Amino acid sequence: MTRKSYVFNAYPVFTPPASEKQRPAFIRYAMQCASDKDVARSELLYILQGNIPTRSRRLNEHRARALRAMALAMLYHFNIASGLVMASVEQLSDECGLSTVSDAGNKSITRASRLLTDFLEPMGFVHCEKVWDRIMESYIPKLITLTPLFFLLFDVSSEKLEKAQHQQMGWINKGLMEKGEESITLVEARRRAKEQHIKRAFEYRKSLHAMNKKRKLARRMAKLDEQTAKQTLLQKIIHRYSLVELNEMGPKGLRNQVNMEYHHLQKIASTPRRTFLCIKLS
């Protein structure tokens, strides 16, 4: 009797999102290298297995297939300058066909999440940062950073990665100069990418529950006078970023961030519930 597969979608494949622009040359190169070499059977995995006490054998085939798909997905969404993967675990899981939905309609991304937190992160291939948003009182989907070790899985050296990073920063600063803006550092590039990731992550995981919770918090903030509300937002923002990121932002940038978030929450609080839900769900 043939044993029934215990996983949904035994052959996951990464499917890029539709209507996306062509990825940078380094991303295309890295994805091709990852496709040509079986990342799930890389010698590097066997060398580093000692970092996971419970692991003493090769990856089972189901997790190996998940790793092959997830590696391409993370590379596709990789931000060269910042090192961040500009997609949530849920988005990566969906694009790789690793997500499951129960009969009750509950989505599970356990297969992708465990691959990251139980395997790739302990071995040093990725770093996952779980950020608590004090304004919305909820966790932001994990910030995933690809380490230089990850690229060695498919023979892309740290020198090539660093060269691509410097080239990308050159393009970024060239574009800023053409707009009459000042050039930025790697730290500032990472902060901006982090901010962009947070924005995309919240847009991607919109739900009725999250929208109602957001509106409730906005209305609570609206009951405060402007000075108290902005002071509260300032404290939340200070806790959200590191000291280095705050220094890069500067007093003017910090003030602009407070004003932006204050007016955003004011707009939400003043929008009728029915209109708010229609706008968000459209």
PyMOL commands that set and color helices and strands:
alter all, ss='L'
color gray80, all
select helices_A, chain A and resi 25-36+39-41+43-47+49-51+61-76+89-95+110-120+148-152+158-178+186-204+208-222+226-240+243-270+273-281
alter helices_A, ss='H'
color red, helices_A
select strands_A, chain A and resi 84-85+100-101+107-108+126-133+138-146
alter strands_A, ss='S'
color yellow, strands_A
deselect
rebuild
show_as cartoon
